[in-house]
């Protein structure tokens, strides 16, 4: 058994609120026998689905393979937040990469958000785009930096959609005693993530992409024509796109050394009735400033969708109890609320929290490691890789030039070293350092 699937029932979406509120697509057939294609894509999350959609739209013959179902991994399980920019803030990006590169990276982030909205509109995807993402601060000392960053984005990047909130204004937005202030990004937003993934799959299928589910790739033979092998078939293609993110496993060691899978967890409470409208006002999603981030929003049926807690092995813990603890810290009066859904998923991070774009071989492209900022960036990554296959690699190359250092110890030692580091930062969170 592949341990990456240790927490899942084969071919069945996890028991999430997302799965309960979305009509699944009819299953796509498993790959059986050998076939040829212009491009073979491994992984049917946002990255792979976007790549397949954009390549098929350009007339390429595309085969898209997934070990389980389309949108089965992090793309169908995440918090649904569509954030601005990159995972790192612009002042940190400028320090690391310079102002010119940072301006390009910021522009890519804006293009990524626009792409998500455009795809939703173009393909009539019922993903329920809702504007507004708030960043909530546990410490008042975080406010001066937020004000400086807000001024910088407005003055130097032309982005004037951030609103600073003092403690009282933050409490009016999010009814929690935990937060000392915050900032709202009104041009960011949040969506139903699984509905978006299924909508992309439907659009890619309609455009002519050949999608195969329950077709786990176990080996890729590199060459002028690559051979991508599954349990019951193989695809011969001159171009391969790796889009498996946290589920890549050992399929490519060059990528695995730089991209680390971690698990994150979400619960959905019972419907909260009138309490929901006072819990979070104005319909925003929220992410806070803990190192292990808490993120939450209300569902249309008045539930609190709350994400928090991480693990670094293959087996998930008791998810409801794992998430209940940070949820009670943020909303003490919900400490005993009934939890109707609890699910987890595997995403991927990098050492520098920037996505890893790379060419593991001359005709193999890979993008992964979105570090919790992947709804928009993964969708854009698929478009960028489609452009690169078509000979227009300018945007992909900019991302590929961002250094992506390997984890210390490589794939064998990255997990214990990461656990030690995360334990230290979790302790800092508890101590309020």
C-alpha positions in Angstrom: 0.0 0.0 0.0 1.2 3.5 -0.8 1.4 5.2 2.6 0.4 8.5 0.9 -3.1 7.0 0.7 -3.0 5.6 4.3 -5.9 7.8 5.4 -8.1 7.4 2.4 -10.6 5.0 1.0 -9.5 4.2 -2.6 -11.5 6.2 -5.1 -13.6 8.0 -2.5 -13.4 11.6 -1.6 -12.8 12.2 2.1 -15.9 12.9 4.3 -15.6 16.6 4.2 -18.2 19.3 4.1 -16.9 20.1 0.6 -17.7 16.6 -0.6 -21.1 16.7 1.0 -22.1 19.9 -0.8 -20.8 19.1 -4.3 -22.2 16.8 -6.9 -19.3 14.5 -8.0 -18.4 14.0 -11.6 -19.0 10.6 -13.1 -15.8 8.5 -12.7 -13.2 8.8 -15.4 -12.0 5.4 -16.6 -8.7 3.9 -15.4 -5.9 3.8 -17.8 -5.6 0.4 -19.3 -3.1 -0.5 -22.1 -0.6 1.7 -23.8 -1.3 5.0 -25.5 0.5 8.0 -27.0 0.0 11.7 -26.3 1.7 15.0 -26.8 1.8 15.6 -23.1 1.3 13.4 -20.1 0.3 15.1 -16.8 0.7 13.4 -13.4 -1.8 14.6 -10.8 -5.3 16.0 -11.3 -5.3 18.8 -8.7 -5.4 22.5 -9.6 -1.9 22.4 -11.2 -2.6 19.4 -13.4 -6.2 20.3 -14.3 -5.2 23.9 -15.3 -2.3 22.6 -17.4 -4.6 20.1 -19.1 -7.3 22.7 -19.7 -4.8 25.2 -21.2 -2.9 22.6 -23.3 -6.1 21.1 -24.7 -7.3 24.6 -25.5 -4.1 25.0 -27.6 -4.8 21.8 -29.5 -2.5 19.4 -27.7 -3.4 15.8 -27.2 -3.2 15.5 -23.4 -3.5 12.5 -21.0 -4.0 13.4 -17.3 -3.5 10.7 -14.7 -4.5 10.7 -11.1 -4.1 8.0 -8.5 -7.5 8.6 -7.1 -10.1 11.1 -8.3 -9.8 14.6 -9.8 -9.4 17.2 -7.0 -8.9 14.3 -4.5 -5.8 15.8 -2.8 -5.2 19.2 -1.3 -7.1 20.9 -4.2 -10.3 19.5 -2.9 -9.6 19.7 0.8 -8.0 23.1 1.5 -9.4 26.3 3.2 -10.5 27.8 -0.1 -8.6 31.1 0.4 -7.4 32.9 -2.7 -4.7 35.2 -1.4 -2.7 38.0 -3.0 0.9 37.9 -4.1 3.2 35.1 -3.0 3.5 33.2 0.3 6.2 35.7 1.4 5.4 39.4 1.8 6.9 41.9 -0.6 9.4 43.4 1.8 10.9 39.9 2.4 10.8 39.2 -1.3 12.7 42.4 -2.0 15.3 41.5 0.6 15.9 38.1 -1.0 15.4 38.7 -4.7 15.5 42.4 -5.4 12.8 44.9 -6.3 12.5 44.1 -10.0 12.0 40.4 -9.4 9.6 41.1 -6.6 7.5 43.3 -8.8 7.2 40.5 -11.3 6.3 38.0 -8.6 3.6 40.4 -7.3 2.2 40.7 -10.8 2.1 36.9 -11.1 0.1 36.8 -7.9 -2.4 39.3 -9.2 -2.6 37.3 -12.5 -3.2 34.1 -10.5 -6.2 35.6 -8.6 -7.6 37.0 -11.8 -7.2 33.6 -13.5 -9.2 31.8 -10.8 -12.0 34.3 -11.2 -11.9 34.2 -15.0 -12.0 30.4 -15.1 -15.0 30.4 -12.7 -16.8 32.9 -14.9 -15.8 31.4 -18.3 -16.8 27.8 -17.4 -19.7 28.7 -15.1 -18.1 26.9 -12.1 -20.3 27.0 -9.0 -17.3 27.8 -6.7 -19.0 30.7 -4.9 -16.3 33.4 -5.1 -16.6 35.6 -2.0 -14.4 38.7 -1.6 -12.4 39.5 1.5 -9.5 37.7 3.4 -8.5 39.0 6.9 -5.2 38.5 8.5 -5.7 38.5 12.3 -2.8 39.3 14.7 -2.3 37.7 18.0 0.1 40.4 19.1 -0.4 44.2 19.1 3.3 44.4 18.2 2.5 43.1 14.7 0.4 46.2 13.8 3.3 48.6 12.9 4.7 46.2 10.3 1.2 45.7 8.8 0.7 49.5 8.5 4.2 49.8 6.8 3.4 47.0 4.4 -0.1 48.4 3.6 1.5 51.8 2.8 4.2 50.1 0.7 1.8 48.1 -1.4 -0.4 51.2 -2.0 2.5 53.6 -2.8 4.9 51.3 -4.6 2.8 48.5 -6.1 -0.5 50.4 -6.7 -2.4 48.0 -4.5 -4.9 49.9 -2.3 -7.2 47.1 -1.3 -5.9 46.6 2.2 -7.7 47.9 5.2 -6.0 48.2 8.6 -8.2 47.2 11.6 -7.4 48.2 15.2 -8.4 45.9 18.1 -12.0 47.1 18.3 -12.5 47.0 14.5 -11.0 43.5 14.4 -13.4 42.4 17.2 -16.3 43.8 15.3 -15.3 41.7 12.3 -14.3 38.5 14.1 -16.0 38.0 17.5 -12.9 36.6 19.3 -10.9 37.9 22.3 -7.7 36.5 20.8 -6.9 39.1 18.2 -5.2 42.5 18.8 -5.8 43.9 15.3 -5.5 42.9 11.7 -5.7 43.8 8.0 -8.3 42.9 5.4 -7.5 42.3 1.8 -10.7 43.1 -0.1 -9.4 41.9 -3.5 -8.5 38.5 -2.2 -11.3 36.0 -1.7 -12.4 32.5 -0.9 -14.1 29.7 -2.8 -15.5 26.2 -2.6 -12.3 24.4 -3.4 -13.6 21.0 -4.5 -16.3 22.6 -6.7 -13.5 24.6 -8.4 -11.4 21.5 -9.0 -14.4 19.6 -10.4 -15.3 22.5 -12.6 -11.8 22.6 -14.0 -11.9 18.9 -14.7 -15.2 19.2 -16.5 -13.8 22.0 -18.6 -10.6 20.1 -19.4 -12.6 17.1 -20.4 -14.9 19.2 -22.6 -11.7 20.7 -24.2 -10.5 17.2 -25.2 -8.1 16.3 -22.4 -8.1 12.5 -21.7 -8.5 12.1 -18.0 -7.9 8.8 -16.2 -8.6 8.3 -12.5 -7.5 5.4 -10.3 -4.3 5.4 -12.4 -1.4 5.8 -10.0 1.9 6.5 -11.7 4.7 4.3 -10.3 7.6 4.9 -12.7 8.7 7.4 -15.4 11.3 6.3 -18.0 13.0 9.5 -19.2 14.0 10.0 -22.8 13.2 11.9 -25.9 9.8 10.2 -25.6 9.1 9.5 -21.9 7.1 6.5 -20.8 4.8 7.1 -17.8 3.7 3.8 -16.3 0.7 3.0 -14.1 -0.4 -0.4 -12.7 -2.3 -1.3 -15.9 -1.1 1.0 -18.6 1.5 3.4 -20.0 1.6 6.7 -21.7 4.3 7.5 -24.3 4.7 11.3 -24.6 7.5 13.7 -25.5 6.4 16.1 -22.7 5.6 15.2 -19.0 4.3 17.6 -16.4 4.6 16.6 -12.7 1.7 18.1 -10.8 1.3 15.7 -7.8 2.5 18.2 -5.1 2.4 16.5 -1.7 1.5 13.2 -3.2 4.6 13.0 -5.5 6.3 10.5 -3.2 9.5 9.1 -4.7 8.5 9.5 -8.3 11.2 12.1 -8.8 14.0 12.5 -6.3 15.1 15.9 -7.6 11.8 17.4 -6.7 11.3 15.3 -3.6 14.5 16.7 -2.1 13.0 20.2 -2.3 9.3 19.7 -1.6 8.1 18.3 1.7 4.6 16.8 2.3 2.8 17.9 5.5 -0.8 17.3 6.7 -3.3 19.9 7.7 -6.8 19.5 9.1 -10.2 21.2 9.0 -13.5 20.7 10.8 -17.0 21.9 10.0 -19.2 22.5 13.0 -22.9 22.0 13.2 -25.0 24.9 11.8 -24.6 27.8 14.3 -27.9 29.6 13.6 -28.0 33.2 14.6 -24.6 33.0 16.3 -23.0 32.6 12.8 -23.8 36.1 11.8 -22.0 37.6 14.8 -19.1 35.2 14.7 -17.6 36.6 11.4 -19.2 39.6 9.8 -19.0 40.8 6.2 -18.5 37.3 4.9 -14.6 37.3 5.0 -12.3 34.4 5.4 -9.7 34.7 8.1 -6.1 33.5 8.6 -4.1 34.4 11.7 -0.5 35.0 12.6 0.3 31.8 14.4 3.3 30.0 12.9 1.0 27.0 12.5 -1.8 29.1 11.0 -5.4 28.9 12.1 -7.8 29.7 9.2 -11.5 29.8 9.2 -14.7 31.2 7.5 -18.4 30.6 7.6 -20.2 28.2 5.2 -23.3 29.3 3.4 -25.3 27.1 5.7 -23.9 28.8 8.8 -21.2 26.4 9.9 -17.8 27.4 11.0 -15.2 25.9 8.8 -12.0 25.9 10.9 -8.6 24.7 9.9 -5.7 24.2 12.3 -3.0 21.8 13.4 -0.4 20.0 11.4 1.3 16.6 11.4 4.3 15.2 9.5 3.9 11.5 9.4 1.6 9.4 7.1 -1.2 8.6 9.6 -3.6 11.4 10.6 -4.4 11.9 14.3 -7.9 12.3 15.8 -8.7 15.3 13.6 -11.7 16.6 15.5 -9.8 16.8 18.7 -6.7 18.1 17.0 -8.6 21.1 15.5 -10.9 21.6 18.5 -8.1 22.9 20.6 -7.0 25.9 18.5 -10.6 26.5 17.6 -11.5 26.9 21.3 -8.5 29.3 21.8 -10.0 31.5 19.1 -13.7 31.0 20.0 -13.9 29.9 23.6 -17.7 29.7 23.5 -17.4 27.0 20.8 -15.2 24.7 22.9 -18.0 22.1 23.1 -19.8 22.7 19.8 -20.8 19.7 17.8 -18.5 18.9 14.9 -20.2 17.3 11.9 -17.3 16.9 9.5 -13.5 16.5 10.1 -11.0 15.9 7.4 -7.3 16.2 6.6 -5.2 16.4 3.6 -1.6 16.5 2.4 -0.1 19.6 1.0 3.5 20.5 0.4 6.0 23.1 1.6 9.5 24.2 0.6 12.4 25.5 2.6 11.9 29.1 1.6 8.1 28.9 1.3 8.3 29.8 -2.4 6.9 27.3 -4.9 9.4 25.0 -6.6 9.3 25.3 -10.4 11.9 23.1 -12.0 12.8 21.0 -15.0 13.9 17.6 -13.7 14.7 16.7 -17.3 14.7 18.7 -20.5 11.2 17.6 -21.4 9.8 17.3 -17.9 8.3 20.2 -16.0 7.3 20.4 -12.4 5.6 22.9 -10.1 4.8 22.2 -6.5 5.4 23.2 -2.9 2.9 26.1 -2.7 3.2 26.2 1.1 -0.4 27.0 1.9 -0.8 29.6 -0.9 -1.8 27.3 -3.7 -5.3 27.9 -4.8 -4.3 30.7 -7.1 -0.7 29.9 -7.6 -1.2 26.3 -8.5 -3.8 27.3 -11.1 -1.4 29.8 -12.6 1.4 27.2 -12.5 -0.6 24.9 -14.7 -1.1 27.7 -17.2 2.6 28.6 -17.1 3.6 25.0 -17.8 1.2 24.8 -20.7 2.8 27.9 -22.1 6.3 26.4 -21.6 5.3 23.2 -23.5 4.1 25.5 -26.3 7.5 27.2 -26.4 6.5 30.3 -24.4 8.5 29.7 -21.2 9.2 33.2 -20.1 6.9 33.2 -17.1 7.8 29.6 -16.1 11.5 30.5 -16.3 11.1 33.5 -13.9 9.6 31.2 -11.3 12.3 28.5 -12.0 15.0 31.0 -11.4 13.8 31.5 -7.8 16.2 29.4 -5.7 14.6 26.2 -4.2 17.0 24.8 -1.7 16.9 21.1 -0.7 15.8 20.2 2.8 18.7 19.2 5.0 19.3 15.5 4.8 17.3 15.1 1.6 14.1 13.0 1.5 15.4 10.5 4.2 16.0 13.1 7.0 13.7 16.0 6.1 10.8 14.7 8.2 12.5 14.4 11.6 14.4 17.7 11.1 11.1 19.4 10.1 9.3 18.0 13.1 12.0 19.4 15.4 11.8 22.9 13.8 8.0 22.9 13.8 7.9 21.9 17.5 10.2 24.8 18.3 7.9 27.3 16.5 4.8 25.8 18.0 6.3 26.4 21.4 7.0 30.0 20.5 3.3 30.3 19.5 2.2 29.0 22.9 4.6 31.3 24.7 3.5 34.3 22.6 7.1 35.0 21.5 
